[in-house]
Amino acid sequence: MAILGNRNLLRARDGHEAHVSFAELFFDLIYVFAVTQLSHRLLGNLTLLGALQTLVLWFAVWLGWQYTCWVTNWFDPETLPVRLLLFGVMLVGLFMAASIPGAFGARGLVFAGCYAAIQIGRTLAVVLHLGPRHALAPNFRRILGWTCIAGLFWIAGGLSSGSPRLLLWTVAVGGEYIAPMIGFWLPGLGRSRTAEWTIEGGHLAERCQLFVIMALGESILVTGATISHTLQWQAPVIAAGLVTFVGSLAMWWVYFDTGSKAGSAAIAQARDPGRVGAYFHYIHVLIVGGVIVSAVGNELVIAHPAAPTSQTAIAVLLGGPVLYLFGNGLYKTVVYGRFPLSHIAGLASLCALALFARLSELLPAGVVVMLVLIIVAAWESLSRRTGERIGSAR
């Protein structure tokens, strides 16, 4: 951990927005792989138990990325020590992501060990670099305590199997996810306050936006790969590919055309930027999770366009967009101060569709989902532009 021995590794806070570095983009490639592994795992385990297991793994993947994102918000990834730290996390993350398909099988200890090594090792490196007197040191000492406690549950889960593993890992991931909400409070170490988290808002917002792009890109890859692996390109397959692509395009439009641009300003102008930044991370786990589930739904529609819809297929086909719209609604509530009416209408439409989807085949159901997403995207885009014109006229 001596790689952080240099004392000049913190980002300069000079009033200029800190942009995402190429080292961070390279680091994110591991998480592209992890997202692909998660969607494939869910596709192969479309049961309630499989969904719960994939959810726990997704939270772990997100937390590993999220905590690293906060570190690079404070520490400059253009410096050699921080870059080497990123690459070390990246290496361990590669094996963690590779073990996802067998995480609840023979490779559970591999997944748990890699995840715990990432969380504890990265935080310990920061604590050793900061020393005892730096303003950020108490916060990272508390984080280290929580990651060590969670690490015990991860390893214990990796050594067990079946239901005990799921239970132990749920406790571990829940503790790490809830810990920031209570300021990483620990006996003897006190509590962190979000006002002390002097984050760079533009950088944090951009990092979240790039993860959404990665997830949407993975859904496009799923669409292309599924079409490619289809032996006969008949009209239903081509139509399904078109529907899923347009649906992904609408999902991009919902997020990037009306919400992402104001994200940086929302953090920068907030009285408590750290709290808003934390909201961003809590909310984006829903947004990206919705994209992952939607990718599974896309693959089902392309692979079996004429198949009747089962309850499992409906849960995936509608559950992904519901998660995505709900997460986007919360995101825009943080940014704009209100939950968009367009998203409420979209969520209501998808819930109503669930009542009738069993009467349809997969492709027609996918078409309706696509139309709902298009309407939400167009409605929100027009509403936002109208509001901006009225505001500028005043």
N, C-alpha and C positions, 0 to 999 in steps of 0.2 A: 504493500500500500504506500510505499515511499514515492510512487509516481506522482503524488500530489504535493511533493515537498516544496515546490516553488510557491511563494506567497503572492504572486501577482497573477492569479488565475481567474479572479472575479471579473465579470463583465463590467465594462465602463458604463456608468450611468451619466451620459453627457447630454441628455435631452434628445438624442437621435434614436430612432427606432432600431432595435436589434433584429436583424434578419436571420432567418434559418440558414445555417451553414451547410456546405456540401457534406461535411462529416456527419451531420445529423440526418441528412437525406439518405446517405449511404447506410447509416445505422437503421433507418426505418425499413430497409429492404427485408430484414429479418422478420419484421412484423407483417409485411406483405405475405411472406411464407406462412407465418403463424395464422393469419386470417384465412388463408386458403385451406390450411389443415383443419381449422375449426369448422368451416362450412362443409368440407368433405366428411368430417367426423359426424356432424349432425345429420347429413344426408344418409349415412350408413347406419344411423341409430335413431330413427324417427319413432321414438317411444317417449313416454313421459320421463322415464329414468334417463334415457339418452339425452333428452333436452336438459334435464337438471345437471347432468355431468358436464355437458358442453357449456352450460351457463357458468359453472364454477371455473372451468378452464378459461373461458373468455374473460371473466373478471380478473383472473391471475395474469393473463396476457396483457390486459389493459393496465393493471396496476404496475406491472414491470415497466411498461412504456411510459406511463404517467409519471412515476417517481423519477425516471431518468429525464423526462422532459423538464421537470422542475429543477433538477440539478443543472441542466444546460441553460436554464433561464438565468441562474445565478453565476455559473462558471462558464468561461469563454471556451467553446469547443474548438476554436482556432489555435489554442495553445496546445503544445505537444502532450503534456501530461493528461489533460482532459480528453484529448483525442484518443490517447492510448486507453484511457479508462472506458470510453465509449466502445472501442474495438474489443476490449476484453469482455464487456457486457454482451456485445454482439456475438462473440464466439460462443459463450455459454448459452445465449439465447437461441442460437442455431440448433444446439442439441435439445434444448427445452422444446422448441417448436417441432423438431423431428420426432419427439417422443409423444406428441399429443394423441395420435391414433391409439397408442397403447397405454395412455396415462392411467386408465382405470383397469389395466391388465398387468402384463409383465413388466412394463416400463414405468410403473408408478413412482418408484424410488428415484429413477433418473429424472423424471419431470420435477418431482418435489425438490431433489437436491440441486438441480440447476436453478430453479426459481428462487430457492432460499439463498443460494450463492449470489445471485444477481442482487437481490434486495439487501442482504446484509453486507456483502462485499462493497457495493457501490456506496452505501451510507457510511460504512466504516472508513472508507477512503476519504470521504468528505470530512468526517469528524477529525481524523488525524491531520488533515491539511489545515483545518480552521484553528485547531488548538483550543485551549480552554477559555480564552477571553474574547474571541470574536463575537459580534452581535448575533450571527447566525448559528453559533455553536450550540446553544441550549436547544434550539429547535431540532437540529440534526441528532443530538444525543437522544432526545425523546423519540425521534423516528427510528433510530437504531434500536432502542429498547423495544418498540413495537414490532419491528421486523424480526428481532431475535425471538420474541414470544411467538409470533406467527410461524417462524421457521421451525420451532419445536412441533407445532401441529402439522406442518407440511411433512416433515420427516416421519413423524408418527403415522400419518396417513399413508405415506409411501411404504412403510413397513407393514401396514395392515392390508386388508383387501375388502371388496364388497361394500356393504353399507357403512361399516366403520370408517373406511377411507373417505367416502363421500361426506360423512358427518364431520370428520376431523378437518377436511379441506374446506368445508363450508364455514366452519368456525374460523379457520385461518384467514380465508379471503374476506369474510365479513368483518373480522377485527381490523384488518389493514384498510378496508374501505371506510369503516366508520371512524377510525382513529383521527383523521383530520377534522371531523365534525366536532370532536371534543378537545381539539387542540393538542392531540397526542399526549393527553394527561397521563402521568405516571407518578406514583408515590415517591416523594423526595426530589423529583425533577420538575414538578409543576406543570403548567399548561402554556402552550403557545397561543398567541393571539394573531388572527389573520392580518391585523394592522401592521404586524411586524414583518410580514412577508412582502418585502419590497421587490415585487416582480416587474418584469418588462412586459407590459400588456400586449403590445403588438406581436412580440415573439411568441407568447403563449397562445394567442388566438390563431396565429399562422400555423403553429404546430398542430393544433386541433383540426384546422381546416385541411391540412395536408393528410392527416390520418383518414379523414372522410374521403378525400380523393383516392387514397390507396384502397380503401374498402370498396368504393364504387368501381375502381379499376378492376378489382378482383371479380366483381359481379359481371363486368364485361368479358373478362377472361373465361369465366364459367360459361357464359352464353356462347362465345366463340368455340370453346373446346367441346361443348356438348353438341353443337351443330356439326363440328368437324368429325366427331366420333359416330354420328348417325350414318348408317349404311346407305339409306335411300333418302335423297333430299326431295321428299314429296311436299305438296303445297302446305299441309298442316305444319310441317317442321319449319318451313321458310316463314310461314305466318307467325309461328311461335317465337322464332328468333327475332322477327321484327317487333313483336309485342314486348318481349322482354327488354330489347334494346331501348325502345322508346320509353318504357317504364323506368329504366335506369337513368335515361336522359331527364325525365321529369323529376326524379329524385335529386339529381344534381341541381336542377333549376330551383326546386323548393329551398335548398340550403344556400346555394351560392349566389343566386340572383337577388335575394332580398335580405339575407341575414348576415352573411359572413363579413361584408364590408364594414359593418358597424361594430363588429366584435372587438376590434382593437380599441376603438374609442370608448366602448362601454367600460373596459377595464381601466384605461388611462384616466377617464374622467370620474371614476368612482371614488367615493370617500374612503372606501376600504378595498383597494385593488386585489388584495390577497383573497378576500372572501369571494369576489366575483370570479377570480381565476379558479378557485375551488369549484364554484358552481359550473364553470365551463367543463371541468373534467368529470364531474358527476353526471352532467347532462349528456356529454358526448359518448359515454358508455352505452346509453340507450340508442343514440343516433347510429353509431357504428354497428351495434348489435342488430339493429333493424336492417341494415344493409346486408349483414352476414346471413340472416334468416331469409331475406328476400332473394339472395343469390341461390339458396337451396330451392326456394319456390320456382325460380326461373329455370333451374335445371330440370325440375319435375315437369314443368309445362313443355319444355322443348323435347324431352325424352319421351313423354307420354301425352301428347296433345289431345288425343281422343279418349283418354282414360276417364272413367267417371271419378268425380271428386270424392275422396274419403274424408273422414274427420281429420286424419293426420295431415292430408294434403291441404285442407282448408286452414288448419292451424298455421301451417308454414306460409301458404300463399297470402293469407290475410295478416298473420301475426307480424311478419316483417314490416310491411308498410304501416301497420298500426304503431309499432314501436318507433318507426322512423318519424312519422308525423307527430306523435306525442312528444318525442325528444326534441324535434324542431320547434314545436309549440312552446315547450319549456325554455329552450334556448332563446327564442324571440321574446319571451316574457322577460328574461334577464336583460336582453339588449334594448327592447323597446318599451317594456313596462306593461305589456298586455299579451294574452294568449290569442293568436289570430283567429278570427271568425272562420276563415277559409280552412284552417286546420281542424276546427271543431266540426265543420260540415263534412270534411273528408273522413274524420274518425267515425262520425255517425253513419256515413254511407258505407264504410267498410264493415261496421258492426251489423248494419242491416243486410248487407250482402251475405254475411255468414249464415243468415236464416234461410237463404234460398240457394246457396252455392251447391248443396248436395243434389240439387235437381239438374245440375249442369255438368259438362265435361271440363277438363282442366283448361283447355285453350279458351273457351268462352269466358270462364271465370277470370282467367288472366287478362283478357281484353277489358273486362269491367274494372279490374284493379288498375290497369294502365290508364283508363279514362278518368278514374277518380284522381289519380296522381296528377294527370295533365290539368284537370280542372282546378285542383288546389294550387298548382304551380302558377297557372295563368291568373287565377283570382288574386293570389297574394302579390304577384308581380304588378298587376294593374293597380291594386289597392295601395301598394307602397309608392308607386310612381305618382299616383293621384295625390297622396298625402304630401309627397315632396314638392309637387307643383304648388299645392295650396300653401304649404309652409313658406316657399320661396316668394310667393306673391304677397304674403303678409310682410 
